[in-house]
Amino acid sequence: MTKINPEESARARFAYELQRHRILAGLTQGQLGRRVGFSGSLVGAVENLKRTPGEDFAKRCDQAFGLEGVFQALHLEGWPPPPPVADHFRSFTFEERRATAIQTWDPLLVPGIFQTEPYARRIFGRAPDSTPEKVEERVIGRMQRKNILSKENPPLILSLMDEGVLRRPIGGKEVMRDQMLHLVEMAEHPRVTIQIVPFDAEAIPGLLAGFVIAEQHGTPYTVYVDSVPDGRTMGDRKAIASLTARYDAIRAEAYPQSLSLKVIKEAVDKWT
């Protein structure tokens, strides 16, 4: 397996995604070559950055992996640079932007994609290694991540949040009130579903950490797991299956969408 830095260039990003999808599918280079009508040696050359993939090769890779234009976009346009986020989260921002659905579980904080600027600024400002420059950069990155909801075909987002998130006084009453109002607005977005897990639910499968699952057309393919000091992005099938099962178990204990919206609106009143 060749170690590839996907941020090196658009061609490196293509090679990285090709290798990752091939391994997830359990295919050798030769087997993938036969599927796409090219030689295994060509697949190897692309993965080793010795050959630039052509448009037809990219199209056939999308067909082989059941994707819609992912490799064609990488070939034709390259991959846009990620927003300025922490190093450990950078690889997941690529997945976040190309996923057709995103499932998040957040037991402690409002998920980053829904955070207001003052809320995010307070979080980053309290980090042990924070500096004014670093805080500003990370706030900008967090705000840029929200752009996925304004693109032409935004992903479906299903967000599970612990009820305690609505009551933890991050930044004080004014910051929390505005954050809760923003959650109400997000909950009414046609591509967003927010469900609150109540205080009296044990939700044991979700107590260890928050996590995010990225899907392509109903198939989970990448997860991000929070941890200290740094989170991790994983494509391991067992890890994905385990976290998907955990997510379903947590969601079974959540309020339905309509009641969750009512709980969020009650939090607005609390912080007024």
KEKE-3310 file (N, C-alpha, C; in steps of 0.2 Angstrom, whole numbers, plus 5000, padded with zeros to 4 digits):
npx = (5004:5003:5008:5000:4999:4985:4984:4993:4992:4980:4981:4986:4976:4966:4973:4974:4960:4957:4964:4960:4946:4947:4953:4943:4933:4939:4947:4961:4974:4974:4961:4953:4957:4952:4939:4937:4941:4954:4972:4979:4992:4991:4982:4990:5000:4993:4990:5002:5006:5012:5006:4995:4977:4965:4950:4940:4945:4942:4928:4925:4929:4920:4909:4912:4913:4901:4898:4893:4900:4911:4925:4926:4925:4936:4946:4943:4942:4950:4952:4944:4953:4954:4944:4952:4955:4958:4973:4970:4957:4956:4956:4943:4935:4935:4928:4916:4911:4908:4899:4883:4875:4875:4878:4877:4882:4882:4887:4891:4893:4886:4885:4898:4895:4883:4886:4886:4895:4900:4898:4907:4918:4920:4922:4934:4942:4944:4953:4968:4979:4977:4978:4976:4977:4976:4963:4955:4958:4952:4939:4935:4937:4927:4915:4916:4913:4900:4895:4891:4878:4872:4875:4871:4866:4864:4869:4859:4857:4857:4856:4860:4858:4863:4852:4858:4867:4860:4859:4871:4881:4889:4898:4889:4873:4868:4875:4871:4857:4856:4863:4853:4842:4848:4849:4835:4832:4840:4834:4823:4826:4825:4833:4838:4838:4835:4837:4834:4841:4835:4837:4834:4836:4847:4856:4868:4877:4882:4890:4903:4910:4908:4903:4904:4896:4899:4890:4887:4875:4867:4876:4886:4903:4914:4920:4921:4928:4927:4940:4953:4970:4967:4955:4949:4949:4941:4941:4939:4930:4924:4924:4916:4904:4901:4900:4889:4879:4879:4874:4861:4856:4857:4848:4836:4832:4830:4820:4806:4807:4798:4795:4808:4811:4802:4808:4820:4816:4811:4822:4827:4819:4823:4836:4833)
npy = (4994:5011:5025:5040:5058:5067:5080:5085:5087:5089:5077:5069:5068:5061:5049:5045:5043:5034:5023:5021:5018:5007:4997:4997:4991:4978:4974:4970:4978:4973:4967:4978:4984:4976:4977:4990:4990:4993:4990:4982:4987:5000:5005:5004:5013:5025:5026:5027:5039:5040:5040:5051:5051:5048:5056:5046:5035:5040:5041:5028:5023:5029:5022:5009:5009:5013:5027:5044:5054:5057:5054:5059:5073:5075:5073:5082:5095:5095:5096:5107:5117:5113:5120:5132:5122:5112:5101:5087:5086:5089:5080:5074:5085:5084:5073:5077:5087:5080:5070:5062:5061:5065:5060:5065:5064:5072:5074:5084:5097:5109:5104:5107:5111:5118:5128:5145:5160:5167:5157:5147:5154:5156:5143:5139:5149:5146:5135:5126:5129:5141:5155:5172:5173:5160:5156:5165:5160:5147:5149:5155:5144:5135:5142:5142:5129:5127:5130:5120:5117:5127:5124:5118:5105:5100:5090:5077:5080:5073:5076:5071:5077:5078:5083:5091:5099:5110:5117:5120:5133:5140:5154:5163:5170:5178:5173:5160:5161:5166:5156:5145:5150:5150:5136:5133:5138:5130:5118:5119:5118:5111:5100:5096:5087:5088:5080:5078:5070:5065:5071:5060:5049:5035:5032:5025:5019:5031:5038:5038:5046:5059:5057:5057:5051:5048:5047:5039:5039:5031:5022:5020:5026:5032:5038:5050:5052:5059:5063:5064:5070:5073:5070:5057:5051:5038:5024:5011:4995:4988:4997:5007:5000:4997:5010:5014:5006:5010:5023:5021:5015:5025:5035:5029:5032:5045:5061:5063:5072:5084:5086:5088:5100:5108:5107:5113:5126:5129:5130:5142:5151:5149:5155:5168)
npz = (5000:4995:5003:5003:5001:5002:5000:4993:4979:4966:4958:4967:4976:4969:4967:4980:4984:4975:4978:4992:4990:4982:4991:5001:4994:4993:4983:4972:4963:4950:4949:4950:4939:4929:4931:4927:4914:4911:4912:4927:4930:4925:4935:4946:4942:4942:4956:4961:4957:4945:4933:4925:4927:4915:4908:4904:4911:4924:4924:4923:4935:4944:4940:4943:4957:4961:4962:4960:4949:4957:4955:4942:4945:4952:4943:4932:4938:4949:4967:4978:4990:5007:5021:5033:5045:5060:5060:5062:5058:5045:5034:5035:5031:5017:5015:5020:5012:5000:5003:5002:5012:5030:5046:5063:5080:5095:5110:5119:5114:5103:5086:5075:5062:5064:5072:5078:5075:5087:5097:5092:5093:5106:5110:5104:5109:5122:5122:5127:5119:5112:5102:5097:5083:5079:5084:5076:5064:5065:5068:5056:5047:5053:5050:5036:5033:5034:5022:5014:5015:5007:4994:4978:4978:4992:5006:5015:5032:5047:5063:5080:5096:5113:5126:5136:5129:5125:5136:5142:5147:5136:5133:5138:5141:5130:5119:5120:5118:5105:5098:5100:5093:5081:5079:5079:5067:5058:5060:5054:5041:5025:5022:5033:5049:5066:5081:5098:5112:5126:5144:5153:5146:5145:5134:5133:5122:5116:5125:5126:5116:5104:5087:5068:5054:5037:5022:5006:4995:5003:5008:5021:5022:5028:5044:5057:5073:5088:5100:5113:5112:5099:5086:5075:5058:5050:5039:5040:5039:5050:5060:5055:5054:5067:5073:5066:5071:5084:5082:5078:5089:5098:5092:5093:5106:5106:5105:5094:5079:5079:5092:5097:5091:5098:5111:5108:5106:5118:5125:5119:5126:5139:5138:5136)
capx = (5000:5007:5006:4999:4997:4980:4984:4999:4990:4974:4982:4987:4970:4963:4976:4972:4953:4956:4967:4955:4940:4949:4954:4937:4930:4942:4950:4968:4974:4972:4954:4950:4958:4948:4932:4936:4943:4961:4977:4981:4998:4989:4979:4995:5004:4989:4990:5009:5007:5017:5002:4989:4971:4961:4943:4937:4947:4939:4921:4924:4930:4914:4904:4915:4912:4894:4898:4891:4904:4917:4932:4926:4926:4943:4950:4942:4942:4954:4948:4945:4957:4949:4944:4957:4953:4964:4976:4967:4950:4956:4954:4936:4932:4934:4922:4910:4909:4906:4894:4876:4871:4879:4874:4881:4880:4885:4884:4893:4892:4882:4889:4902:4891:4877:4888:4886:4902:4901:4898:4913:4924:4921:4925:4941:4946:4946:4958:4974:4984:4974:4981:4971:4978:4973:4956:4952:4958:4948:4932:4934:4936:4921:4910:4916:4911:4893:4893:4889:4871:4870:4877:4866:4863:4867:4868:4855:4860:4853:4860:4857:4861:4861:4848:4863:4870:4855:4859:4878:4882:4894:4899:4884:4866:4866:4878:4867:4851:4857:4864:4847:4838:4850:4847:4828:4832:4843:4830:4817:4829:4822:4838:4841:4834:4838:4833:4837:4841:4833:4841:4832:4838:4854:4860:4875:4881:4885:4893:4911:4912:4904:4906:4901:4896:4898:4887:4886:4869:4864:4881:4892:4910:4919:4918:4925:4927:4931:4944:4958:4969:4964:4950:4952:4945:4943:4937:4938:4923:4922:4923:4910:4898:4900:4897:4882:4875:4878:4870:4854:4854:4856:4843:4830:4831:4829:4814:4805:4809:4793:4796:4814:4810:4799:4813:4825:4812:4810:4829:4828:4816:4828:4842:4831)
capy = (5000:5017:5031:5046:5064:5069:5088:5087:5090:5086:5071:5065:5067:5056:5043:5043:5041:5027:5017:5020:5015:5000:4993:4996:4986:4972:4973:4971:4983:4969:4966:4984:4985:4972:4980:4997:4990:4995:4985:4983:4991:5007:5007:5005:5019:5031:5026:5029:5046:5039:5042:5055:5048:5051:5057:5039:5031:5043:5039:5020:5022:5031:5017:5003:5010:5016:5034:5049:5060:5059:5054:5064:5079:5075:5073:5088:5101:5095:5096:5113:5117:5113:5126:5131:5118:5108:5096:5080:5086:5091:5074:5073:5090:5082:5068:5081:5091:5076:5065:5064:5062:5066:5059:5067:5063:5077:5073:5089:5104:5110:5101:5112:5114:5122:5133:5152:5163:5169:5151:5144:5158:5155:5136:5140:5154:5142:5129:5128:5132:5146:5162:5176:5171:5153:5157:5168:5155:5141:5152:5156:5137:5133:5146:5140:5122:5128:5132:5114:5118:5132:5122:5116:5098:5099:5083:5077:5080:5070:5077:5069:5080:5077:5089:5095:5103:5116:5120:5121:5140:5142:5161:5167:5170:5181:5169:5154:5163:5167:5149:5141:5153:5147:5129:5132:5140:5125:5112:5120:5118:5105:5095:5095:5084:5088:5076:5079:5064:5068:5069:5054:5043:5033:5033:5022:5018:5037:5041:5038:5051:5061:5055:5058:5046:5051:5042:5041:5036:5026:5018:5024:5024:5036:5041:5054:5051:5064:5060:5069:5077:5074:5065:5052:5049:5031:5020:5003:4993:4986:5003:5010:4996:4998:5016:5015:5002:5014:5028:5018:5014:5032:5038:5025:5035:5052:5063:5064:5079:5089:5087:5090:5107:5111:5107:5119:5133:5131:5133:5149:5155:5149:5160:5175)
capz = (5000:4995:5007:4998:5005:4997:5000:4989:4973:4963:4956:4973:4979:4965:4969:4987:4984:4971:4983:4997:4988:4980:4997:5005:4990:4994:4976:4970:4957:4944:4949:4948:4932:4924:4931:4923:4907:4910:4915:4934:4930:4925:4941:4950:4941:4945:4963:4963:4954:4939:4927:4926:4925:4909:4909:4903:4917:4930:4923:4924:4942:4947:4939:4947:4964:4962:4964:4955:4947:4962:4951:4936:4947:4954:4936:4928:4942:4955:4973:4981:4996:5013:5025:5038:5051:5064:5055:5063:5055:5038:5029:5035:5027:5010:5015:5022:5006:4995:5006:5001:5019:5036:5053:5068:5087:5099:5117:5123:5111:5096:5081:5072:5056:5066:5077:5077:5076:5094:5100:5090:5095:5113:5111:5102:5113:5128:5121:5130:5115:5108:5101:5093:5076:5078:5085:5071:5058:5066:5067:5049:5045:5055:5046:5029:5033:5034:5015:5011:5015:5002:4987:4973:4980:4999:5009:5020:5038:5053:5069:5086:5101:5120:5129:5140:5124:5125:5143:5144:5146:5132:5131:5142:5139:5124:5114:5119:5115:5097:5096:5100:5088:5075:5079:5077:5059:5055:5061:5049:5034:5022:5021:5040:5054:5072:5086:5104:5116:5133:5150:5156:5142:5146:5128:5134:5117:5114:5131:5126:5112:5098:5080:5062:5049:5030:5017:4998:4992:5008:5011:5026:5020:5032:5050:5061:5080:5093:5105:5116:5110:5092:5083:5070:5052:5048:5034:5042:5039:5056:5064:5052:5056:5075:5074:5063:5075:5090:5080:5078:5096:5101:5089:5096:5112:5105:5104:5087:5076:5081:5099:5097:5089:5104:5116:5107:5107:5125:5127:5118:5131:5145:5138:5135)
cpx = (5004:5004:5006:4996:4992:4980:4989:4997:4983:4975:4983:4981:4966:4966:4974:4965:4953:4959:4962:4949:4941:4950:4948:4933:4933:4945:4957:4968:4972:4965:4951:4951:4954:4941:4931:4939:4950:4966:4978:4987:4996:4986:4985:4999:5000:4990:4997:5011:5012:5013:4996:4983:4968:4954:4939:4938:4943:4931:4920:4925:4924:4909:4906:4913:4905:4894:4896:4895:4910:4923:4932:4928:4933:4948:4949:4943:4947:4949:4950:4949:4952:4949:4949:4954:4959:4966:4972:4960:4950:4954:4947:4932:4931:4928:4915:4907:4907:4901:4887:4872:4876:4875:4879:4878:4885:4883:4886:4892:4888:4887:4892:4898:4885:4879:4888:4893:4904:4902:4905:4919:4925:4924:4933:4946:4948:4951:4964:4979:4982:4978:4976:4971:4975:4966:4953:4952:4953:4941:4930:4933:4929:4915:4910:4913:4903:4890:4890:4881:4868:4872:4871:4862:4866:4865:4862:4859:4855:4858:4856:4861:4859:4857:4853:4866:4866:4856:4866:4879:4888:4894:4893:4877:4864:4869:4873:4860:4851:4859:4858:4843:4841:4849:4840:4828:4835:4838:4824:4820:4827:4827:4841:4836:4838:4834:4837:4836:4840:4837:4840:4833:4845:4858:4867:4879:4885:4889:4900:4913:4907:4907:4901:4901:4894:4895:4887:4881:4867:4869:4886:4898:4915:4916:4923:4923:4931:4935:4949:4965:4966:4960:4953:4947:4947:4938:4936:4931:4920:4920:4917:4903:4896:4897:4890:4877:4874:4874:4863:4852:4853:4849:4836:4828:4829:4822:4812:4806:4804:4794:4803:4814:4807:4804:4818:4822:4812:4817:4830:4825:4820:4833:4840:4831)
cpy = (5006:5022:5037:5052:5067:5077:5090:5090:5087:5079:5066:5063:5061:5049:5040:5040:5034:5022:5016:5016:5007:4995:4992:4991:4979:4970:4974:4976:4979:4968:4972:4986:4982:4975:4987:4996:4992:4990:4987:4987:4998:5009:5008:5011:5025:5031:5028:5035:5045:5040:5046:5052:5052:5052:5050:5035:5033:5041:5032:5019:5023:5025:5010:5003:5013:5023:5038:5055:5062:5059:5058:5071:5080:5076:5080:5095:5101:5095:5103:5113:5117:5119:5126:5128:5115:5102:5089:5080:5087:5086:5073:5079:5088:5078:5072:5085:5086:5070:5067:5064:5062:5064:5060:5065:5067:5077:5079:5096:5104:5108:5107:5115:5118:5128:5140:5155:5164:5162:5147:5148:5157:5148:5137:5144:5151:5137:5131:5131:5137:5152:5166:5174:5164:5153:5159:5163:5149:5143:5152:5149:5134:5136:5143:5133:5122:5129:5126:5114:5123:5130:5119:5110:5097:5092:5083:5076:5078:5071:5075:5073:5079:5084:5093:5100:5110:5120:5122:5129:5142:5150:5165:5167:5172:5176:5163:5155:5163:5160:5145:5144:5150:5140:5128:5133:5134:5119:5113:5120:5111:5099:5093:5092:5084:5084:5077:5072:5067:5066:5062:5048:5041:5034:5031:5021:5025:5041:5042:5044:5053:5058:5057:5053:5049:5045:5044:5036:5030:5021:5022:5021:5027:5038:5045:5053:5056:5060:5066:5066:5078:5068:5061:5051:5042:5028:5013:5001:4991:4992:5007:5006:4997:5004:5017:5011:5007:5020:5027:5017:5021:5035:5035:5029:5043:5054:5063:5071:5084:5091:5090:5098:5111:5112:5113:5125:5134:5133:5140:5153:5155:5154:5167:5179)
cpz = (5000:4999:5003:5003:5000:4996:4995:4982:4971:4961:4962:4976:4975:4967:4976:4987:4980:4975:4989:4995:4985:4986:5001:5001:4990:4987:4976:4964:4951:4943:4947:4941:4927:4925:4927:4916:4905:4913:4923:4934:4929:4931:4946:4949:4943:4952:4965:4960:4948:4933:4929:4923:4920:4911:4909:4909:4923:4930:4925:4931:4946:4946:4943:4954:4966:4964:4958:4954:4952:4958:4945:4939:4949:4948:4933:4932:4948:4961:4977:4988:5002:5017:5030:5045:5054:5059:5056:5059:5048:5033:5029:5031:5020:5010:5016:5016:5000:4997:5003:5007:5024:5042:5058:5075:5091:5106:5122:5120:5105:5091:5077:5066:5057:5071:5074:5078:5083:5098:5098:5093:5102:5114:5109:5106:5120:5128:5124:5126:5110:5108:5097:5086:5075:5079:5079:5065:5059:5066:5060:5046:5047:5051:5039:5028:5032:5027:5012:5011:5010:4995:4984:4976:4987:5001:5014:5027:5044:5059:5076:5091:5108:5122:5133:5135:5124:5131:5145:5142:5142:5130:5134:5138:5132:5118:5114:5116:5107:5094:5095:5095:5081:5074:5076:5069:5056:5055:5056:5041:5031:5021:5028:5045:5060:5077:5093:5109:5123:5138:5153:5152:5144:5140:5129:5128:5114:5120:5130:5122:5107:5092:5074:5057:5042:5026:5010:4996:4996:5011:5015:5023:5024:5038:5053:5068:5084:5098:5107:5115:5103:5090:5077:5064:5050:5043:5035:5042:5045:5060:5061:5054:5063:5076:5071:5068:5082:5088:5080:5085:5100:5099:5092:5103:5112:5104:5096:5085:5079:5088:5101:5096:5095:5110:5115:5108:5114:5128:5125:5123:5137:5145:5136:5141)
residu = (MET:THR:LYS:ILE:ASN:PRO:GLU:GLU:SER:ALA:ARG:ALA:ARG:PHE:ALA:TYR:GLU:LEU:GLN:ARG:HIS:ARG:ILE:LEU:ALA:GLY:LEU:THR:GLN:GLY:GLN:LEU:GLY:ARG:ARG:VAL:GLY:PHE:SER:GLY:SER:LEU:VAL:GLY:ALA:VAL:GLU:ASN:LEU:LYS:ARG:THR:PRO:GLY:GLU:ASP:PHE:ALA:LYS:ARG:CYS:ASP:GLN:ALA:PHE:GLY:LEU:GLU:GLY:VAL:PHE:GLN:ALA:LEU:HIS:LEU:GLU:GLY:TRP:PRO:PRO:PRO:PRO:PRO:VAL:ALA:ASP:HIS:PHE:ARG:SER:PHE:THR:PHE:GLU:GLU:ARG:ARG:ALA:THR:ALA:ILE:GLN:THR:TRP:ASP:PRO:LEU:LEU:VAL:PRO:GLY:ILE:PHE:GLN:THR:GLU:PRO:TYR:ALA:ARG:ARG:ILE:PHE:GLY:ARG:ALA:PRO:ASP:SER:THR:PRO:GLU:LYS:VAL:GLU:GLU:ARG:VAL:ILE:GLY:ARG:MET:GLN:ARG:LYS:ASN:ILE:LEU:SER:LYS:GLU:ASN:PRO:PRO:LEU:ILE:LEU:SER:LEU:MET:ASP:GLU:GLY:VAL:LEU:ARG:ARG:PRO:ILE:GLY:GLY:LYS:GLU:VAL:MET:ARG:ASP:GLN:MET:LEU:HIS:LEU:VAL:GLU:MET:ALA:GLU:HIS:PRO:ARG:VAL:THR:ILE:GLN:ILE:VAL:PRO:PHE:ASP:ALA:GLU:ALA:ILE:PRO:GLY:LEU:LEU:ALA:GLY:PHE:VAL:ILE:ALA:GLU:GLN:HIS:GLY:THR:PRO:TYR:THR:VAL:TYR:VAL:ASP:SER:VAL:PRO:ASP:GLY:ARG:THR:MET:GLY:ASP:ARG:LYS:ALA:ILE:ALA:SER:LEU:THR:ALA:ARG:TYR:ASP:ALA:ILE:ARG:ALA:GLU:ALA:TYR:PRO:GLN:SER:LEU:SER:LEU:LYS:VAL:ILE:LYS:GLU:ALA:VAL:ASP:LYS:TRP:THR)
# end
